[in-house]
């Protein structure tokens, strides 16, 4: 047991002697610097040969893809502008054709209406002249019978209000004097 106690006492003295931080111990700095240089050199080589080329390739691929996408978008924009212009031209032509068709239809409808109005006016003129002829005949008949009606009315008035019974010839001569 005595040997064990000596080992424990030696370990305790060593721990008490090196109670500071090991990275600040000047006796280990040379090995720490060596391993620092080795670690950073390996890290630099790995970055330089493996990781950075892959990142650069990815960046270049992305830049190429973006440029291709921009070119494709520019081409699509030009196509859409051409399609829009073509659409505007087609719409303008269609509007012009529709306007021409509407104008032609309007003119033909106006001509049809004018012809129908003219035909209706001709029918009306025929009916009007027929009506005027009938009215003229009725008027002539009425005028020819007016003397008879005037005689009968005069006889009836004189008999009823004046108790006079004139002859038909005397009433006829009186009426013809009044007419002239």
CORWO-V251233 format. One record per helix or strand of 3 or more residues. SS is the DSSP state (helix for helix, strand for strand). FROM is the first residue (numbers start at 1). LEN is the number of residues. Records with the same first field share a line. If there is no record, write none. Layout:
# CORWO-V251233
SS: FROM-LEN / FROM-LEN
This chain:
# CORWO-V251233
helix: 2-16 / 22-3 / 26-136 / 168-12
